[in-house]
Amino acid sequence: MNATSVKLYNFDLSDSRTYLFTALFVIGNLALPQLCHLVPNGGHILLPIYFFTLVASYKYGLAAGLMTAILSPVLNHALFGMPAAAVLPAILTKSVLLAVAASFLAKRYGKVSLALVAATVLFYQLVGSLAELAFFGGIDAALTDLRYGIPGMLLQVFGGWAILKYVLTK
């Protein structure tokens, strides 16, 4: 296996590694938003709560991804009050969509590519925006991530791809 080969896993709930990796990615999803919130509107611009959910889901499968997707926003809200309770359902929805899309594409194609990671981010953002429209009834709320979060989506695509491709190769 050369240095850029990537091994993708699909750990299930009976595998202890699922819980270990979930814990590590949830910790990442707790720390990264705190760093991003040091920047004015950093949460809206950089969308940090989704970053490690993308990596966990793509690399380690649906179980690790879904646990990361659900625990990260809930624990961030409980510990730090962010995301706010009013937007928690929308963020949870987008997180779950992200976990499902990333794990599906990883399993379906068995490889990491910039296009697949971009498709994952595009899917969860577009479908998640429709869910936000249903939750909040206004187009402004539904398009918030699409208006302000382009840098965060680019960070997810290029940063997530780089971590998957070059850091988590084994």
Disulfide bonds with the S-S distance in Angstrom:
none
